[in-house]
């Protein structure tokens, strides 16, 4: 999910215009002036989602932080507001799902399929995404001041379900040692299914 969020921001034209490729999948703060403005994406915490309506232990709520940093000048607040707005506009469940699908397919080297709504198992695993807050402040490194805004997103998801690929079941055999246990099979059962069978 974290790398998917980074991919969403890298693909967004507004983010590209202001931040370029200085979007990092970690919490390491970029202090050098040539690296600013910059964005970091990292996990704050993850919880199981367990309620009367939602008892599935595979469902999770992931809290992600998107931190934008820029030089502290007279335009600091305007720049932080503009960067925060770009982050908020770029992030959506559809954009994140598409980015995560592309990442998984690139790693697997194949298409992972789509359902009737044209969503992959990775995309369909995303249940909700919500911006829950933004905090703005100043970070200090020796004598330097850096403007920081941290946007917090809650992302609800479930472990994706992939359809297993396996050959048709054509033959089943079982054997029983019905006498006093002596290791010899006295009875056998064999069931064969013709390849064209549908039941």
C-alpha positions in Angstrom: 0.0 0.0 0.0 2.8 2.4 0.9 4.5 1.9 -2.5 1.2 2.2 -4.2 0.7 5.6 -2.6 4.1 6.7 -3.8 3.3 5.5 -7.3 0.0 7.5 -7.2 1.9 10.7 -6.3 4.6 10.1 -8.9 2.0 9.8 -11.6 0.1 12.9 -10.6 0.9 15.9 -12.8 0.3 18.4 -10.0 2.7 16.6 -7.7 5.2 16.2 -10.4 5.2 20.0 -11.1 5.8 20.9 -7.5 7.8 18.0 -6.1 9.2 16.1 -9.1 10.4 12.7 -8.2 11.3 13.6 -4.6 8.6 11.3 -3.2 10.1 8.7 -0.9 8.5 5.5 0.6 9.9 6.1 4.1 10.0 8.5 7.0 13.6 9.8 6.3 13.3 13.5 6.2 15.0 15.3 3.3 16.9 18.2 4.8 19.0 19.5 1.9 17.6 22.5 0.1 18.0 20.8 -3.3 15.8 18.0 -2.1 12.9 20.4 -1.1 10.0 20.3 -1.5 9.8 16.6 -0.8 7.3 14.0 0.3 7.6 10.9 2.5 5.0 8.2 2.8 5.2 5.8 5.8 3.1 3.6 8.1 2.0 4.9 11.5 0.1 1.8 12.7 -2.2 -1.0 11.7 -5.2 -2.4 13.5 -7.5 -5.4 13.1 -11.1 -4.4 12.3 -13.4 -6.3 14.6 -17.0 -5.2 15.1 -20.4 -6.9 15.1 -20.8 -5.9 11.4 -17.3 -6.7 10.5 -15.8 -9.8 12.4 -13.5 -10.9 9.6 -10.0 -11.1 11.1 -8.5 -10.6 7.6 -9.8 -7.0 7.6 -7.4 -4.3 8.7 -7.2 -0.6 9.1 -3.9 0.9 8.2 -3.0 4.4 9.2 -0.6 6.0 6.8 1.2 9.4 7.0 2.1 11.5 4.0 4.6 14.1 5.1 5.4 17.1 2.9 8.4 19.3 3.6 9.5 22.6 2.1 11.9 25.4 2.9 10.8 27.8 5.6 10.3 31.2 3.8 7.6 33.9 3.9 5.6 31.7 1.6 5.8 28.6 3.8 2.1 28.3 4.8 1.0 28.9 1.2 3.4 26.2 -0.1 2.4 23.7 2.6 -1.3 24.3 1.8 -0.7 23.8 -1.9 1.2 20.6 -1.3 -1.3 19.2 1.1 -4.1 20.0 -1.4 -2.2 18.2 -4.2 -1.8 15.1 -1.9 -5.5 15.1 -1.0 -6.6 15.4 -4.6 -4.3 12.8 -5.9 -5.2 10.1 -3.4 -8.3 8.0 -4.2 -9.3 4.4 -3.8 -9.4 3.9 -7.6 -6.0 5.5 -8.1 -4.4 3.5 -5.3 -6.0 0.2 -6.4 -4.7 0.7 -10.0 -1.2 1.5 -8.8 -1.1 -1.5 -6.4 -2.3 -3.8 -9.2 0.4 -2.5 -11.6 3.1 -3.1 -8.9 1.9 -6.7 -8.3 1.6 -7.5 -12.0 5.1 -6.1 -12.6 6.5 -8.4 -9.9 4.6 -11.5 -11.1 5.3 -10.8 -14.7 1.7 -11.5 -15.7 -1.9 -10.1 -15.5 -3.7 -11.1 -12.3 -7.1 -10.9 -13.8 -10.2 -8.7 -13.2 -13.7 -9.3 -11.8 -17.0 -8.3 -13.3 -16.4 -4.7 -12.1 -12.9 -4.7 -13.8 -11.1 -4.8 -10.5 -8.1 -7.0 -9.7 -8.0 -9.0 -6.5 -5.5 -6.4 -5.2 -7.8 -3.5 -6.1 -10.9 -5.2 -4.7 -9.1 -5.8 -1.4 -9.2 -2.0 -0.7 -12.4 -1.2 1.2 -12.1 2.5 2.1 -9.7 5.4 2.2 -10.2 8.5 4.2 -8.1 11.6 5.1 -8.5 11.9 8.9 -6.4 14.9 9.6 -3.5 17.3 8.7 -0.9 18.7 11.1 1.4 21.5 10.2 4.5 22.7 11.9 8.2 23.5 11.8 11.1 21.0 12.0 14.5 22.3 13.1 17.8 21.0 12.0 20.6 23.0 13.8 19.9 26.5 12.5 17.7 25.5 9.6 13.9 25.5 9.7 11.8 23.2 7.5 8.1 23.5 7.0 6.2 20.2 7.5 2.6 19.2 6.9 1.6 15.6 7.8 -1.6 14.2 6.3 -3.0 11.1 7.9 -5.0 8.6 5.9 -7.0 5.6 7.3 -7.1 2.8 4.7 -9.4 -0.2 5.3 -8.5 -3.4 3.4 -8.7 -7.1 3.5 -6.1 -9.8 2.5 -6.7 -10.2 -1.2 -8.1 -13.6 -2.4 -6.4 -15.1 -5.4 -8.0 -18.0 -7.3 -5.7 -21.0 -7.2 -4.6 -22.3 -10.6 -4.7 -26.1 -10.6 -5.4 -29.0 -12.9 -8.8 -30.6 -13.1 -9.5 -33.3 -10.5 -9.7 -36.5 -12.6 -8.8 -39.4 -10.3 -9.3 -40.2 -6.6 -8.1 -43.3 -4.8 -8.3 -44.5 -1.3 -7.3 -47.8 0.5 -8.3 -49.5 3.7 -6.6 -51.9 6.0 -9.8 -53.7 7.2 -8.2 -56.6 9.0 -6.1 -56.4 12.1 -3.6 -53.7 11.4 -0.9 -55.4 9.4 0.0 -52.8 6.8 -1.8 -54.6 3.9 -4.5 -52.9 1.9 -7.5 -55.2 1.7 -10.0 -52.8 0.1 -9.6 -50.0 -2.5 -11.8 -47.4 -3.9 -11.1 -45.6 -7.2 -13.1 -42.8 -8.7 -12.3 -41.4 -12.2 -13.8 -38.4 -13.9 -13.7 -38.0 -17.6 -11.8 -34.8 -18.7 -15.0 -33.4 -20.2 -17.1 -33.9 -17.1 -18.6 -30.7 -15.6 -19.8 -32.1 -12.3 
